[in-house]
Amino acid sequence: MKLAFFGLPLAACLLASDGHELAVATLAPVPGPGRRRLARVAPGAVVIDALATEDLEGDVDAALRSAGADLVVSWFWTRLLPARWLSAPLGAIGVHPSLLPRHRGPDPYFAAIDAGDPLTGVTVHRLEAEYDTGAILGQRTLPVGDRDAWQLARALDRPSLALLREVVGRLARGERLAETRQPDGHATWAPRPTGDALRVDWRWPTERVLRRVRALAPVPGLALELGGTRFYLTAAARAPASALVRALAPGEAAAEAERRLLLRTGDGALVALAGVTEDGEPLGQAALAALAPA
């Protein structure tokens, strides 16, 4: 089957290795491994690198007109595809790293962790003119666990690639797939965190604060300031109960004798495990404890 691909090169390479013909491969405007491998496994593809081209829409329009692709496929493309690029005999499909219609939008990793979802997953769906609204062709689930946002994103890569390859393969064999319309009444939106989503209320229970820390880690991290020093907390754990904790008010910090930084929450405290300075320098437990008020 002849494909027009949009996204990171890893998926394009795998689809080519499955025997599909890549007519056009438009690579996402973010760094990603696989560009040189793609040239080897799909030598006949018209490759358009969004990081390099000066006229992305013009180049893609021309390539799609001459390609005659059977199916448009997207895997981690970072922009909304114009409706005119979605027309192909078998339509257009993409993968979204959530269980649609929950957490539509650009940051489902933050949203799933911050909301306390026990499960998330990946969805292959039809691409439409609006983000993440098309009919569902398949889903796979994954426990969120104690992963931070980066860890969750990496954990979803494998099931998303496997499901994409499965669906493309079935379409190539002429199978008719069940298509489930998304119930809009159950949809949630997952924007990039801004404003209050970048902060915590220290009166929250410890588990709620820890979810926000994980959801923001490792980038941008939870912005804090102690002793006149700004830094970003990127990992933390629940602290054991102690007299020192009970002496603090929510939001106050202190260093234990074991050189661990404690931050008081609404029902206990957390231990700061890792962070970074504003300049990106890593901060271990001892360095974080040194920031606590004397």
N, C-alpha and C positions, 0 to 999 in steps of 0.2 A: 504494500500500500504506500502511496506517495503522501508525504507529510509536509506541512508548513509548520515549523516549530518556533516557539517564542520562549525564552527563559535562560536558565543556566545550562552550560554545555554538558554537564554530566548526564542529564536525562536524554539529551539529543544523542549522545554517544551510545547509551544503552538501547535506545530505540533503533538506532542504526544496526547495532550488533544483533538485534532481534530479527533483522532481515527487512525492515521497512526502509523505503527509499526517502531520504531527506532531500526534498527539492529546495527548500528554503530553511535556513536556520538563523533566526534573528536573536542575538545574544543579549541578555539583560545588561543594563548599564551599571553593573556592579562587578568587581573582580570575582572570578571563580575559576577553579581548575578545569581543565579539559579542552581548552581551545586548540592546542596542538594535536591532541588525540582526535578531536573532531575532524580535523583536516585529513587524518589518516583513514578513519573509518567511513567517512562520507565525502570522498574526493569530488563527487559531482554536485554537492550542495552549493547553492549561493549563500555564502555566510555574510551576514550583516552584523557588525559589532556596534551596538548602540553607544559604546564608549568612544568609538573612533569616527563614526560617520557624522557629517555636517548636515545631512538632510535625511533623517531617519524615515519620516513618513514618505518622502518621495522615493527613497530606495526600496522600502518595503512595498509600496504600491506597484512599482515596476516589476519587482521580483514575483509578487503574487499573481500579477496579470499573466506572466509567461510560464508560471510553474505548473498550473493545472493540478494542484494538490487535491487529494481526496478528503483530507481531514486536517483541521488546524488543531494544534496541540500546544498547551501552555504549561510550563512547570517553573514556578517562582519567577514569573515576569512581574516587574514592579510597577507597571503602569496599566491603566485601563486600555484595552485594545479597542480601537474604533470599530463600529459595527460593520463597516465595509470590509474589514479584514477577517471577519468571522464566517463569511460565506464560502462554503465548500460543499460538495455533494453529501458528505457525511457530517457536516456541521463543524462545530468547534467545541473542544473540551479543555478543562483545566483542573488542576489540583489545588485545593485549599486546605491549610493545616488546622482544621477544626472540624467538628461534627456539625456541619451546616444543618439548619439555619442558625445555630448558635455561633456567635463570635464571627460574623461577617466583618471584613475590613482588614486593615493593614497589620494589626498586632494581636493575633489570637493567642500568642504565647503568653503575653502579659495578662490578657483577659482571663484565660483559663486558670492560671495560677492565682491571680488576685481574687477571683470569684470563689476559689476553693473547690473547683470542679474535681471530683475524684477521677473522672475519665475525660480524655479528649481524643483526638484522632485525626484522620484525614478523609477528605471527600473528593471524589472525582465528579464533576458536574458539568453541565452544558454552560458554555460561555454566552452571556447575553450583554445587552448594552449597559446594564448596571452591574456593579460589583457583586459577585458571589450570590446571584439570585437564581441561576438556572437550575433545571431539573437535576436531581441526584442520580448518578449512574452506579455509584458504589461507595462504601465507607469501610474503614477499619478503625478500631479503637485502640487506645493506649492509656494505661494508668498515668496520671500526672505525677504522683508520688511527691518526693521532696526535691524535684528538679528545679533549677533556676531556669530563666527564660532561654538562655543559650543552650543548656542541656536538653531542654524540651524540644527546641527546634532541631537539634541534631538527632534526637531519638525519633523524630517523626520523618526524617529523610528516607530511611529504608522502607517503611510501610507505604509512604507516598509514591516512591518509585515503583515498588512492586505492584501497587494497585493501578497506577497509570499504565504500566506495561501490560497488565492483565486486560484492562479495558480496551486499549488500542489493539491488542491481539485479537480479542473477540470481535471487534468491529471489522478488522481485516479479514476474518474468516466468514464474514457475512452474518454473524449472529445478531438477532434482534434483542436489544437490551431493555430491561425494565427501566423506566424513567419515572422517578418519584418527584412530583411537584413539591417544592419547599413550602411548608406552612408558614406564611409570613407572620402569623400571630405569635409564633414561637421564636422569631428572629431577634438576635441581639447584635449590637454593633461594637466592634473592637478597634477603636482609634488608637493612634500613637498616644501614650500617656503624656499629659500636660497638666499644668496647674496643680490642683489638689491631688491628682493621681501620682505625682512625684514626691509626695510627702506622706507622713503618718501622723495620726493622732495618738500620742503616747498613752492616752487613757484607754486605748483599745486593749483587748486581751493579747497576750504574748503571741498566740498562734496567728492572730490577724496581722500583727506587725510583721511576723516572720514571712507570711505570704507576700506582703508588699515588698519586703527586701528581696525575696527570691524572684518576684515578678519583674523587678527593676535590675536584676543582676544578669550579667556583669556590667552592662552598659544601659543606662547611665549610672546606675547605682543610686542609693538613697543618700541625698545630700545632707550632711550634718556639719556642725561647727562646734568645736570644743577648745577651750583655752585660746580663742582667737584663730584657730587653724580650721580651715574648711577642708573637708574630705568627703569621700563617697564610700558608704558601707556596701560591700558586695557579698558578704556571707555572715551569717549569725546563727546562733542556736539558743534553745531555752536554757536559762541559767538555773542552777539548783537554788532552792530556798535558803536564805541566810539572813542573819541579823543585819548585814550591810544592806541587802536589798530592801528590807522593811524600813530602813531609815531614810530611804530616798523617796522623793515624790515623782510621779510619772514624768518622764522626760529628762530627769536628772541622771548624771553619770558618775561613776566612781571606779577606781581600780582596786582589784583584789590583791591580796598578798602574792597570789600566784601570777601576778602581772597579766591579768585579764581585765578587759574593759567591760563593765556592766552598765546596761542602759535600762532604767526602770520603765515598766509598762503598767497597764491597768491592773493586772492580776499577778505580777511577778517581775521578771527581768529577762533580758536576753544578754548573751555573751557575744561581743563583736569578734568575729573570727578572721575577717580579711577586709581590706579596703584599698583605696587608691587615693593619692593626693590629687589636687587640681591639675598637677602636671603629669599625671598618669603613673607616678611611681607607686609600686606596691607597698602596702602597709600590712605587716603581720600582727599577731596578737600583742606582742610586747610593744611594738611601735604605737598601736592603737591605745594600749593602756597608758602609755606615757602622755597621751593627750588629755587624760582625765584631770579635772580640777584638783589642786592639791588639798 
